[in-house]
Amino acid sequence: MKKFISLLIVLLLLPSLLSVEGQAYSSFLYNSRLEYGIIGITYPTEEGIRYKVAISKGSETYYYDYTGPETELYPLQLGNGEYTVSLLRNVSGNKYIVVGKETVQLNLEDENVVYLQSVQNVRFDAGMGPVLKAEELTRGLENTSDKVEAIYRYIVSNIKYNYNFDFNLDNQYIPNTEDTFITRTGICYDFASLFAAMLRSQGIPAKLVKGYSVNVEGYHAWNEVLIDGNWVVIDTAYDATAGKTVKNMIKQRSEYQPEKFY
Protein backbone atom coordinates (compact mmCIF):
# COMPACT_ATOMS: atom_id res chain seq x y z
CA MET A 1 0.00 0.00 0.00
CA LYS A 2 1.38 3.37 -1.03
CA LYS A 3 3.02 5.39 1.71
CA PHE A 4 2.13 9.03 2.24
CA ILE A 5 4.16 11.76 3.90
CA SER A 6 2.97 12.99 7.29
CA LEU A 7 3.47 16.73 7.75
CA LEU A 8 3.91 16.26 11.48
CA ILE A 9 7.54 15.16 11.27
CA VAL A 10 8.68 17.86 13.67
CA LEU A 11 5.47 19.59 14.69
CA LEU A 12 4.43 16.85 17.09
CA LEU A 13 7.93 16.29 18.47
CA LEU A 14 8.09 18.45 21.57
CA PRO A 15 11.28 20.39 22.14
CA SER A 16 13.61 19.64 25.00
CA LEU A 17 12.70 22.01 27.79
CA LEU A 18 15.23 23.49 30.16
CA SER A 19 13.24 24.59 33.20
CA VAL A 20 14.32 26.39 36.32
CA GLU A 21 12.35 27.29 39.39
CA GLY A 22 10.62 30.64 39.35
CA GLN A 23 8.11 32.30 41.62
CA ALA A 24 5.34 29.79 42.30
CA TYR A 25 1.76 30.67 41.47
CA SER A 26 -0.32 28.48 43.77
CA SER A 27 -3.83 28.73 42.32
CA PHE A 28 -3.38 27.79 38.66
CA LEU A 29 -4.77 24.25 38.96
CA TYR A 30 -8.44 23.46 38.46
CA ASN A 31 -9.03 19.91 39.66
CA SER A 32 -12.77 19.64 40.23
CA ARG A 33 -12.95 17.11 37.36
CA LEU A 34 -10.29 14.82 38.79
CA GLU A 35 -12.89 12.05 39.12
CA TYR A 36 -12.94 11.90 35.31
CA GLY A 37 -9.16 11.75 34.99
CA ILE A 38 -8.62 15.31 33.82
CA ILE A 39 -7.34 18.57 35.29
CA GLY A 40 -7.58 22.17 34.18
CA ILE A 41 -5.11 25.04 34.05
CA THR A 42 -6.14 28.68 34.47
CA TYR A 43 -3.48 31.37 34.48
CA PRO A 44 -3.27 35.11 33.63
CA THR A 45 -0.90 34.82 30.67
CA GLU A 46 1.11 37.68 29.20
CA GLU A 47 0.75 38.53 25.51
CA GLY A 48 3.66 37.35 23.40
CA ILE A 49 4.93 34.93 26.07
CA ARG A 50 4.78 31.18 25.46
CA TYR A 51 3.61 28.88 28.24
CA LYS A 52 3.71 25.12 28.61
CA VAL A 53 2.17 22.61 30.97
CA ALA A 54 4.25 19.64 32.15
CA ILE A 55 2.35 16.68 33.61
CA SER A 56 4.58 14.01 35.17
CA LYS A 57 4.05 10.63 36.78
CA GLY A 58 7.10 8.63 37.72
CA SER A 59 9.74 9.02 35.02
CA GLU A 60 7.31 10.01 32.25
CA THR A 61 6.36 13.58 31.36
CA TYR A 62 3.87 14.98 28.85
CA TYR A 63 4.26 18.58 27.62
CA TYR A 64 1.44 20.75 26.31
CA ASP A 65 1.07 24.33 25.17
CA TYR A 66 -1.10 26.64 27.24
CA THR A 67 -2.46 29.70 25.46
CA GLY A 68 -4.78 30.94 28.22
CA PRO A 69 -6.09 32.82 29.99
CA GLU A 70 -9.19 30.61 29.86
CA THR A 71 -9.21 27.16 31.46
CA GLU A 72 -7.64 24.42 29.34
CA LEU A 73 -8.30 20.75 30.17
CA TYR A 74 -5.58 18.08 30.08
CA PRO A 75 -5.70 14.29 30.60
CA LEU A 76 -4.08 12.27 33.38
CA GLN A 77 -3.62 9.20 31.19
CA LEU A 78 -0.71 7.45 32.93
CA GLY A 79 -2.87 5.47 35.34
CA ASN A 80 -3.70 5.91 39.01
CA GLY A 81 -1.16 7.45 41.34
CA GLU A 82 0.49 10.78 42.07
CA TYR A 83 1.01 13.36 39.33
CA THR A 84 3.07 16.52 39.38
CA VAL A 85 1.58 19.35 37.33
CA SER A 86 3.87 22.29 36.45
CA LEU A 87 3.14 25.50 34.58
CA LEU A 88 6.16 26.77 32.65
CA ARG A 89 6.83 30.26 31.28
CA ASN A 90 9.27 30.80 28.44
CA VAL A 91 12.10 33.24 29.14
CA SER A 92 14.32 32.71 26.08
CA GLY A 93 14.91 30.05 23.42
CA ASN A 94 14.01 26.71 24.96
CA LYS A 95 14.49 27.93 28.51
CA TYR A 96 11.45 28.01 30.78
CA ILE A 97 10.87 28.91 34.41
CA VAL A 98 8.37 27.12 36.64
CA VAL A 99 5.67 29.56 37.70
CA GLY A 100 3.52 26.98 39.43
CA LYS A 101 3.74 23.39 40.59
CA GLU A 102 1.21 21.16 42.36
CA THR A 103 0.64 17.46 42.94
CA VAL A 104 -2.62 15.57 42.53
CA GLN A 105 -3.60 12.02 43.39
CA LEU A 106 -5.60 10.06 40.83
CA ASN A 107 -7.71 7.13 42.02
CA LEU A 108 -10.15 6.00 39.35
CA GLU A 109 -12.23 2.83 39.44
CA ASP A 110 -12.05 2.69 35.65
CA GLU A 111 -8.88 4.26 34.23
CA ASN A 112 -10.41 4.28 30.73
CA VAL A 113 -12.80 7.06 31.75
CA VAL A 114 -10.10 9.57 30.79
CA TYR A 115 -10.54 8.51 27.15
CA LEU A 116 -14.16 9.66 27.20
CA GLN A 117 -13.39 13.27 28.08
CA SER A 118 -13.05 16.48 26.14
CA VAL A 119 -9.47 17.74 26.52
CA GLN A 120 -7.27 20.27 24.76
CA ASN A 121 -6.39 18.22 21.68
CA VAL A 122 -9.63 16.18 21.57
CA ARG A 123 -12.24 18.86 22.14
CA PHE A 124 -15.99 18.47 21.76
CA ASP A 125 -19.21 19.88 23.20
CA ALA A 126 -22.87 19.02 22.86
CA GLY A 127 -24.31 20.78 19.85
CA MET A 128 -21.08 20.84 17.85
CA GLY A 129 -21.30 19.68 14.24
CA PRO A 130 -19.17 16.54 14.67
CA VAL A 131 -21.12 15.52 17.78
CA LEU A 132 -24.48 15.92 16.04
CA LYS A 133 -23.14 13.95 13.05
CA ALA A 134 -21.88 11.17 15.35
CA GLU A 135 -25.34 10.97 16.93
CA GLU A 136 -26.92 10.73 13.48
CA LEU A 137 -24.49 8.08 12.25
CA THR A 138 -24.92 5.82 15.29
CA ARG A 139 -28.67 6.22 15.74
CA GLY A 140 -30.32 2.81 15.93
CA LEU A 141 -27.01 0.93 16.16
CA GLU A 142 -26.51 -1.27 19.21
CA ASN A 143 -23.05 -2.81 18.80
CA THR A 144 -19.99 -0.72 19.58
CA SER A 145 -18.19 -2.12 16.54
CA ASP A 146 -21.02 -0.96 14.25
CA LYS A 147 -20.96 2.52 15.75
CA VAL A 148 -17.18 2.78 15.38
CA GLU A 149 -17.32 1.63 11.76
CA ALA A 150 -20.11 4.09 10.91
CA ILE A 151 -18.07 7.03 12.19
CA TYR A 152 -14.89 5.65 10.62
CA ARG A 153 -16.53 5.31 7.20
CA TYR A 154 -17.82 8.87 7.38
CA ILE A 155 -14.38 10.30 8.17
CA VAL A 156 -12.38 8.38 5.57
CA SER A 157 -15.00 9.17 2.91
CA ASN A 158 -15.47 12.86 3.69
CA ILE A 159 -12.27 14.28 5.22
CA LYS A 160 -9.35 14.88 2.85
CA TYR A 161 -5.67 14.98 3.76
CA ASN A 162 -4.25 18.52 3.62
CA TYR A 163 -0.99 18.25 1.71
CA ASN A 164 -0.78 22.07 1.65
CA PHE A 165 -0.66 22.41 5.42
CA ASP A 166 1.29 25.56 6.35
CA PHE A 167 4.10 23.96 8.34
CA ASN A 168 5.69 26.31 10.88
CA LEU A 169 8.03 25.15 13.63
CA ASP A 170 6.88 28.02 15.86
CA ASN A 171 3.21 27.23 15.37
CA GLN A 172 1.49 26.14 18.60
CA TYR A 173 -0.75 23.80 16.64
CA ILE A 174 -3.73 22.27 18.41
CA PRO A 175 -6.41 20.41 16.42
CA ASN A 176 -9.84 22.01 16.20
CA THR A 177 -12.46 19.31 15.63
CA GLU A 178 -15.15 21.76 14.53
CA ASP A 179 -12.85 23.34 11.92
CA THR A 180 -11.79 19.94 10.59
CA PHE A 181 -15.42 18.87 10.34
CA ILE A 182 -16.47 22.05 8.52
CA THR A 183 -13.52 22.36 6.13
CA ARG A 184 -13.35 18.59 5.59
CA THR A 185 -9.58 18.69 5.49
CA GLY A 186 -6.69 18.18 7.89
CA ILE A 187 -3.41 16.48 8.68
CA CYS A 188 -3.18 13.18 10.54
CA TYR A 189 -3.34 14.96 13.91
CA ASP A 190 -6.69 16.48 12.86
CA PHE A 191 -8.04 13.13 11.63
CA ALA A 192 -7.14 11.42 14.91
CA SER A 193 -8.57 14.24 17.01
CA LEU A 194 -11.86 14.33 15.11
CA PHE A 195 -12.31 10.55 15.20
CA ALA A 196 -11.60 10.43 18.94
CA ALA A 197 -13.97 13.33 19.65
CA MET A 198 -16.85 11.80 17.70
CA LEU A 199 -16.39 8.42 19.37
CA ARG A 200 -16.04 9.86 22.86
CA SER A 201 -19.18 11.93 22.38
CA GLN A 202 -21.03 8.62 21.92
CA GLY A 203 -19.54 7.03 25.03
CA ILE A 204 -16.88 4.99 23.21
CA PRO A 205 -13.38 5.25 24.77
CA ALA A 206 -10.84 6.37 22.18
CA LYS A 207 -7.18 7.33 22.40
CA LEU A 208 -5.34 9.81 20.22
CA VAL A 209 -1.92 8.23 19.64
CA LYS A 210 1.33 9.76 18.35
CA GLY A 211 4.32 7.81 17.13
CA TYR A 212 5.50 5.99 14.03
CA SER A 213 4.07 3.56 11.51
CA VAL A 214 5.70 1.46 8.81
CA ASN A 215 2.99 2.78 6.48
CA VAL A 216 3.84 6.46 6.92
CA GLU A 217 6.96 8.57 6.53
CA GLY A 218 7.69 10.70 9.59
CA TYR A 219 5.90 11.30 12.85
CA HIS A 220 2.26 10.26 12.74
CA ALA A 221 -1.05 10.32 14.64
CA TRP A 222 -3.76 7.65 14.76
CA ASN A 223 -6.25 6.15 17.22
CA GLU A 224 -6.82 3.23 19.48
CA VAL A 225 -10.46 2.41 20.21
CA LEU A 226 -11.96 0.19 22.90
CA ILE A 227 -14.25 -2.36 21.23
CA ASP A 228 -15.71 -5.23 23.27
CA GLY A 229 -12.99 -4.93 25.90
CA ASN A 230 -10.06 -4.79 23.47
CA TRP A 231 -8.05 -1.79 22.30
CA VAL A 232 -7.70 -1.87 18.51
CA VAL A 233 -5.63 0.31 16.14
CA ILE A 234 -7.47 2.46 13.56
CA ASP A 235 -5.75 4.91 11.22
CA THR A 236 -8.28 7.19 9.52
CA ALA A 237 -5.72 9.55 7.92
CA TYR A 238 -3.87 6.72 6.23
CA ASP A 239 -7.07 5.06 5.04
CA ALA A 240 -8.48 8.35 3.72
CA THR A 241 -5.44 8.67 1.44
CA ALA A 242 -5.44 5.00 0.43
CA GLY A 243 -9.02 5.11 -0.86
CA LYS A 244 -10.48 1.93 -2.35
CA THR A 245 -7.37 -0.11 -1.57
CA VAL A 246 -8.31 -0.21 2.13
CA LYS A 247 -9.58 -3.61 3.18
CA ASN A 248 -9.59 -3.55 6.97
CA MET A 249 -10.55 -0.81 9.40
CA ILE A 250 -8.54 -2.44 12.20
CA LYS A 251 -4.79 -2.37 11.62
CA GLN A 252 -2.01 -4.72 12.67
CA ARG A 253 -0.59 -3.47 15.96
CA SER A 254 2.88 -4.62 14.87
CA GLU A 255 2.87 -1.92 12.15
CA TYR A 256 2.60 0.89 14.72
CA GLN A 257 5.04 2.17 17.32
CA PRO A 258 3.19 4.42 19.78
CA GLU A 259 5.07 7.02 21.80
CA LYS A 260 2.33 9.14 23.36
CA PHE A 261 -1.33 8.53 24.24
CA TYR A 262 -3.96 11.23 24.82
C-alpha positions in Angstrom: 0.0 0.0 0.0 1.4 3.4 -1.0 3.0 5.4 1.7 2.1 9.0 2.2 4.2 11.8 3.9 3.0 13.0 7.3 3.5 16.7 7.8 3.9 16.3 11.5 7.5 15.2 11.3 8.7 17.9 13.7 5.5 19.6 14.7 4.4 16.8 17.1 7.9 16.3 18.5 8.1 18.4 21.6 11.3 20.4 22.1 13.6 19.6 25.0 12.7 22.0 27.8 15.2 23.5 30.2 13.2 24.6 33.2 14.3 26.4 36.3 12.4 27.3 39.4 10.6 30.6 39.3 8.1 32.3 41.6 5.3 29.8 42.3 1.8 30.7 41.5 -0.3 28.5 43.8 -3.8 28.7 42.3 -3.4 27.8 38.7 -4.8 24.3 39.0 -8.4 23.5 38.5 -9.0 19.9 39.7 -12.8 19.6 40.2 -12.9 17.1 37.4 -10.3 14.8 38.8 -12.9 12.1 39.1 -12.9 11.9 35.3 -9.2 11.7 35.0 -8.6 15.3 33.8 -7.3 18.6 35.3 -7.6 22.2 34.2 -5.1 25.0 34.0 -6.1 28.7 34.5 -3.5 31.4 34.5 -3.3 35.1 33.6 -0.9 34.8 30.7 1.1 37.7 29.2 0.8 38.5 25.5 3.7 37.3 23.4 4.9 34.9 26.1 4.8 31.2 25.5 3.6 28.9 28.2 3.7 25.1 28.6 2.2 22.6 31.0 4.3 19.6 32.2 2.4 16.7 33.6 4.6 14.0 35.2 4.0 10.6 36.8 7.1 8.6 37.7 9.7 9.0 35.0 7.3 10.0 32.2 6.4 13.6 31.4 3.9 15.0 28.9 4.3 18.6 27.6 1.4 20.8 26.3 1.1 24.3 25.2 -1.1 26.6 27.2 -2.5 29.7 25.5 -4.8 30.9 28.2 -6.1 32.8 30.0 -9.2 30.6 29.9 -9.2 27.2 31.5 -7.6 24.4 29.3 -8.3 20.7 30.2 -5.6 18.1 30.1 -5.7 14.3 30.6 -4.1 12.3 33.4 -3.6 9.2 31.2 -0.7 7.5 32.9 -2.9 5.5 35.3 -3.7 5.9 39.0 -1.2 7.5 41.3 0.5 10.8 42.1 1.0 13.4 39.3 3.1 16.5 39.4 1.6 19.4 37.3 3.9 22.3 36.4 3.1 25.5 34.6 6.2 26.8 32.6 6.8 30.3 31.3 9.3 30.8 28.4 12.1 33.2 29.1 14.3 32.7 26.1 14.9 30.1 23.4 14.0 26.7 25.0 14.5 27.9 28.5 11.4 28.0 30.8 10.9 28.9 34.4 8.4 27.1 36.6 5.7 29.6 37.7 3.5 27.0 39.4 3.7 23.4 40.6 1.2 21.2 42.4 0.6 17.5 42.9 -2.6 15.6 42.5 -3.6 12.0 43.4 -5.6 10.1 40.8 -7.7 7.1 42.0 -10.2 6.0 39.3 -12.2 2.8 39.4 -12.0 2.7 35.7 -8.9 4.3 34.2 -10.4 4.3 30.7 -12.8 7.1 31.8 -10.1 9.6 30.8 -10.5 8.5 27.2 -14.2 9.7 27.2 -13.4 13.3 28.1 -13.1 16.5 26.1 -9.5 17.7 26.5 -7.3 20.3 24.8 -6.4 18.2 21.7 -9.6 16.2 21.6 -12.2 18.9 22.1 -16.0 18.5 21.8 -19.2 19.9 23.2 -22.9 19.0 22.9 -24.3 20.8 19.9 -21.1 20.8 17.9 -21.3 19.7 14.2 -19.2 16.5 14.7 -21.1 15.5 17.8 -24.5 15.9 16.0 -23.1 14.0 13.1 -21.9 11.2 15.3 -25.3 11.0 16.9 -26.9 10.7 13.5 -24.5 8.1 12.2 -24.9 5.8 15.3 -28.7 6.2 15.7 -30.3 2.8 15.9 -27.0 0.9 16.2 -26.5 -1.3 19.2 -23.1 -2.8 18.8 -20.0 -0.7 19.6 -18.2 -2.1 16.5 -21.0 -1.0 14.2 -21.0 2.5 15.8 -17.2 2.8 15.4 -17.3 1.6 11.8 -20.1 4.1 10.9 -18.1 7.0 12.2 -14.9 5.6 10.6 -16.5 5.3 7.2 -17.8 8.9 7.4 -14.4 10.3 8.2 -12.4 8.4 5.6 -15.0 9.2 2.9 -15.5 12.9 3.7 -12.3 14.3 5.2 -9.4 14.9 2.9 -5.7 15.0 3.8 -4.2 18.5 3.6 -1.0 18.2 1.7 -0.8 22.1 1.7 -0.7 22.4 5.4 1.3 25.6 6.4 4.1 24.0 8.3 5.7 26.3 10.9 8.0 25.1 13.6 6.9 28.0 15.9 3.2 27.2 15.4 1.5 26.1 18.6 -0.8 23.8 16.6 -3.7 22.3 18.4 -6.4 20.4 16.4 -9.8 22.0 16.2 -12.5 19.3 15.6 -15.2 21.8 14.5 -12.8 23.3 11.9 -11.8 19.9 10.6 -15.4 18.9 10.3 -16.5 22.1 8.5 -13.5 22.4 6.1 -13.3 18.6 5.6 -9.6 18.7 5.5 -6.7 18.2 7.9 -3.4 16.5 8.7 -3.2 13.2 10.5 -3.3 15.0 13.9 -6.7 16.5 12.9 -8.0 13.1 11.6 -7.1 11.4 14.9 -8.6 14.2 17.0 -11.9 14.3 15.1 -12.3 10.6 15.2 -11.6 10.4 18.9 -14.0 13.3 19.6 -16.8 11.8 17.7 -16.4 8.4 19.4 -16.0 9.9 22.9 -19.2 11.9 22.4 -21.0 8.6 21.9 -19.5 7.0 25.0 -16.9 5.0 23.2 -13.4 5.3 24.8 -10.8 6.4 22.2 -7.2 7.3 22.4 -5.3 9.8 20.2 -1.9 8.2 19.6 1.3 9.8 18.4 4.3 7.8 17.1 5.5 6.0 14.0 4.1 3.6 11.5 5.7 1.5 8.8 3.0 2.8 6.5 3.8 6.5 6.9 7.0 8.6 6.5 7.7 10.7 9.6 5.9 11.3 12.9 2.3 10.3 12.7 -1.0 10.3 14.6 -3.8 7.6 14.8 -6.2 6.1 17.2 -6.8 3.2 19.5 -10.5 2.4 20.2 -12.0 0.2 22.9 -14.2 -2.4 21.2 -15.7 -5.2 23.3 -13.0 -4.9 25.9 -10.1 -4.8 23.5 -8.1 -1.8 22.3 -7.7 -1.9 18.5 -5.6 0.3 16.1 -7.5 2.5 13.6 -5.7 4.9 11.2 -8.3 7.2 9.5 -5.7 9.5 7.9 -3.9 6.7 6.2 -7.1 5.1 5.0 -8.5 8.4 3.7 -5.4 8.7 1.4 -5.4 5.0 0.4 -9.0 5.1 -0.9 -10.5 1.9 -2.4 -7.4 -0.1 -1.6 -8.3 -0.2 2.1 -9.6 -3.6 3.2 -9.6 -3.5 7.0 -10.5 -0.8 9.4 -8.5 -2.4 12.2 -4.8 -2.4 11.6 -2.0 -4.7 12.7 -0.6 -3.5 16.0 2.9 -4.6 14.9 2.9 -1.9 12.2 2.6 0.9 14.7 5.0 2.2 17.3 3.2 4.4 19.8 5.1 7.0 21.8 2.3 9.1 23.4 -1.3 8.5 24.2 -4.0 11.2 24.8 
